[in-house]
Amino acid sequence: MAKCSECGFLSLRNTITGQLDEVDSLYRANAESPKRGRQSRQGTATGSGDSVDVQPYAGMPFCFVQRHELWRDFKGLGPAWKTVSHELLPESLILEVINKTRECSPNSESIGFAKWQQGFTPKEHREMLDRNALFNAQRDQNRWNLGVAFLAVVVAVGGIGISAYFGMKAAEKEANAIIRATQIQVEATRTATPPLQSTPGTGAPPP
C-alpha cells in the first residue's frame, strides 16, 4: 500500500511550459503550491522588461505514470468538488486525495510506486525504476546462466566418474577372467602329467 504524497510520480502541470513537474515537500505536507514566478511581459504600456507575477502550478495534481486517475478521487468527494474551481482546489481536498492509502503495485498497464527522492523529476523517477528493472533482469539472467553452467559441470564430472567406475569394473572383470583361465590351465597341466614312481627296493626313481 502507498500514498501519492510519498511517491516520486506525484506531479503538477506547469501552465507555462506544459510539463509535469516535481511536487516539493511543502505541497506534499500542506498542499502549499510552489512559489510564484515572474514572467516577462513585452510590449506593454510600462515598456519592455516589465514582468508580472504568474502562478505556474494550479489545479489538480497528477500521477505521472497514470497508475491512478486522481481526478476521479476529487470528483468522488461530492459537493466540495462542485463548489470550487478546479484551478483553486482547497488544501484540505488536495491533502485528502494525495494522502489516501492505495494499492500501487505494478500491473500490465502501468508501473507502480516509486519512493520520492527530492530534486528528481517524475520522468527521472521513471528512468531510475527502468534502470533498476533492467539491472535486476540482467542479474537474474546471470544467475540463471551460472546455474546452468554449474549443472553442466556437475553432469560432466558425474559422467566422467561413472565412466571411470564402469571402466574399472570392466578391467577388474577382465583381470579376474585372465586369472581364472590361468588357474584352469595350471590345473589341466597337473592332471595331464603322471606322477613319478620310484624303483622297488632302491627308493630311486626309474631311469
C-alpha positions as CSV (number, residue, x, y, z in Angstrom):
1,M,0.0,0.0,0.0
2,A,1.2,3.5,-0.8
3,K,0.4,7.2,-0.7
4,C,0.8,9.7,-3.6
5,S,2.3,12.2,-1.1
6,E,5.3,9.8,-0.8
7,C,5.6,8.9,-4.5
8,G,8.0,10.4,-7.0
9,F,5.3,10.3,-9.7
10,L,3.1,12.9,-8.0
11,S,3.3,15.9,-10.2
12,L,1.8,19.2,-11.1
13,R,1.2,20.7,-14.6
14,N,3.3,23.7,-15.3
15,T,1.0,26.0,-17.1
16,I,3.9,27.9,-18.6
17,T,5.9,25.0,-20.0
18,G,3.1,22.4,-20.2
19,Q,5.4,19.9,-18.5
20,L,4.6,17.7,-15.4
21,D,7.0,18.9,-12.7
22,E,8.1,17.5,-9.4
23,V,6.0,18.3,-6.4
24,D,8.0,19.7,-3.5
25,S,7.8,18.9,0.2
26,L,5.6,21.9,1.1
27,Y,2.9,20.7,-1.3
28,R,3.2,17.2,-0.1
29,A,2.9,18.2,3.6
30,N,0.5,21.2,3.4
31,A,-0.8,21.4,-0.2
32,E,1.1,24.6,-0.5
33,S,1.6,25.4,-4.1
34,P,5.1,26.1,-5.3
35,K,6.1,29.7,-5.2
36,R,5.0,32.1,-7.9
37,G,7.4,33.1,-10.6
38,R,7.8,36.2,-12.7
39,Q,7.2,36.2,-16.4
40,S,8.4,38.9,-18.8
41,R,5.6,41.0,-20.4
42,Q,6.8,42.7,-23.5
43,G,5.1,45.5,-25.4
44,T,3.0,46.8,-22.5
45,A,2.4,50.4,-21.6
46,T,5.1,50.2,-19.0
47,G,7.7,49.3,-21.6
48,S,9.9,46.4,-22.3
49,G,11.4,44.4,-19.4
50,D,8.2,44.7,-17.4
51,S,7.2,41.5,-15.6
52,V,4.2,40.2,-13.8
53,D,3.6,37.5,-11.2
54,V,2.4,34.2,-12.5
55,Q,1.3,31.1,-10.8
56,P,2.7,28.2,-12.9
57,Y,1.0,25.5,-10.9
58,A,-2.7,25.4,-10.4
59,G,-5.4,22.7,-10.5
60,M,-5.2,19.1,-9.7
61,P,-2.1,17.0,-9.1
62,F,-1.4,14.1,-11.5
63,C,0.1,10.7,-11.4
64,F,2.9,10.8,-13.9
65,V,2.5,7.2,-14.9
66,Q,-1.3,7.3,-14.7
67,R,-1.4,4.4,-12.3
68,H,-4.4,6.2,-10.7
69,E,-6.6,8.9,-12.2
70,L,-6.6,11.4,-9.3
71,W,-9.4,13.5,-10.8
72,R,-11.8,10.6,-10.0
73,D,-10.9,10.9,-6.3
74,F,-11.6,14.6,-6.3
75,K,-14.9,14.1,-8.1
76,G,-15.8,11.4,-5.6
77,L,-15.5,13.9,-2.7
78,G,-19.0,15.1,-3.6
79,P,-20.3,18.6,-3.2
80,A,-17.0,20.0,-2.1
81,W,-15.7,19.3,-5.6
82,K,-18.6,21.0,-7.3
83,T,-18.4,24.2,-5.3
84,V,-14.8,25.2,-6.2
85,S,-13.0,25.9,-9.3
86,H,-10.7,23.1,-10.5
87,E,-7.9,25.7,-10.6
88,L,-8.3,26.7,-6.9
89,L,-8.8,23.5,-5.0
90,P,-8.8,23.8,-1.2
91,E,-5.8,22.4,0.5
92,S,-8.0,20.1,2.6
93,L,-9.2,18.4,-0.6
94,I,-5.7,18.0,-2.0
95,L,-4.4,16.6,1.2
96,E,-7.2,14.1,1.4
97,V,-6.5,12.8,-2.1
98,I,-2.7,12.6,-2.0
99,N,-2.7,11.0,1.5
100,K,-5.2,8.3,0.5
101,T,-3.8,4.8,1.0
102,R,-3.8,3.0,-2.3
103,E,-2.8,-0.3,-3.9
104,C,0.0,0.7,-6.2
105,S,1.9,-2.4,-7.2
106,P,2.9,-2.6,-10.9
107,N,0.5,-4.1,-13.3
108,S,0.3,-4.9,-17.0
109,E,-0.8,-1.3,-17.8
110,S,1.4,0.8,-15.6
111,I,4.5,0.9,-13.4
112,G,3.9,1.1,-9.7
113,F,5.0,3.2,-6.7
114,A,8.4,5.0,-6.7
115,K,9.6,6.5,-3.4
116,W,10.1,10.2,-3.8
117,Q,13.6,11.5,-3.9
118,Q,13.9,15.2,-3.7
119,G,15.3,17.0,-6.7
120,F,14.3,14.4,-9.2
121,T,11.6,15.0,-11.7
122,P,8.8,12.4,-12.3
123,K,10.4,11.5,-15.5
124,E,13.8,10.8,-13.8
125,H,12.0,8.7,-11.2
126,R,10.6,6.6,-14.1
127,E,14.1,6.3,-15.6
128,M,15.5,5.1,-12.3
129,L,12.9,2.4,-12.0
130,D,13.6,1.3,-15.6
131,R,17.3,1.1,-14.9
132,N,16.7,-0.9,-11.7
133,A,14.4,-3.3,-13.6
134,L,17.0,-3.8,-16.3
135,F,19.7,-4.4,-13.7
136,N,17.5,-6.9,-11.9
137,A,16.7,-8.7,-15.1
138,Q,20.4,-8.9,-16.1
139,R,21.3,-10.1,-12.6
140,D,18.6,-12.8,-12.7
141,Q,19.8,-13.9,-16.2
142,N,23.4,-14.1,-15.0
143,R,22.3,-16.2,-12.0
144,W,20.4,-18.5,-14.4
145,N,23.4,-18.8,-16.7
146,L,25.7,-19.5,-13.7
147,G,23.3,-22.2,-12.5
148,V,23.1,-23.8,-15.9
149,A,26.9,-23.8,-16.2
150,F,27.3,-25.3,-12.7
151,L,24.8,-28.0,-13.6
152,A,26.7,-28.8,-16.8
153,V,29.9,-29.1,-14.8
154,V,28.2,-31.4,-12.3
155,V,26.8,-33.6,-15.1
156,A,30.2,-33.7,-16.9
157,V,32.1,-34.7,-13.7
158,G,29.4,-37.2,-12.8
159,G,29.7,-38.7,-16.3
160,I,33.4,-39.0,-16.0
161,G,33.1,-40.6,-12.6
162,I,30.5,-43.1,-13.9
163,S,32.7,-43.9,-16.9
164,A,35.7,-44.4,-14.7
165,Y,33.8,-46.6,-12.3
166,F,32.4,-48.9,-15.1
167,G,35.8,-48.8,-16.8
168,M,37.5,-50.1,-13.5
169,K,34.8,-52.7,-13.2
170,A,35.4,-53.9,-16.7
171,A,39.2,-54.0,-16.2
172,E,38.7,-55.9,-12.9
173,K,36.4,-58.4,-14.6
174,E,38.9,-58.9,-17.4
175,A,41.7,-59.4,-14.9
176,N,39.7,-61.9,-13.0
177,A,38.9,-63.8,-16.2
178,I,42.6,-64.0,-17.0
179,I,43.5,-65.2,-13.6
180,R,40.7,-67.9,-13.7
181,A,41.9,-69.0,-17.2
182,T,45.4,-69.3,-15.9
183,Q,44.3,-71.4,-12.9
184,I,42.3,-73.7,-15.2
185,Q,45.4,-74.1,-17.4
186,V,47.6,-75.0,-14.5
187,E,45.1,-77.5,-13.2
188,A,44.8,-79.1,-16.6
189,T,48.6,-79.4,-16.8
190,R,48.8,-81.1,-13.5
191,T,46.1,-83.6,-14.4
192,A,47.8,-84.5,-17.7
193,T,51.3,-85.1,-16.2
194,P,51.5,-88.6,-14.4
195,P,53.3,-88.7,-11.0
196,L,56.9,-90.1,-10.9
197,Q,57.3,-93.7,-9.4
198,S,60.3,-95.0,-7.5
199,T,62.1,-98.3,-8.3
200,P,61.2,-101.0,-5.6
201,G,63.9,-101.6,-3.0
202,T,66.0,-98.7,-4.0
203,G,63.8,-95.7,-3.4
204,A,65.2,-94.2,-6.5
205,P,63.1,-93.1,-9.5
206,P,63.2,-95.3,-12.5
207,P,65.8,-94.4,-15.2
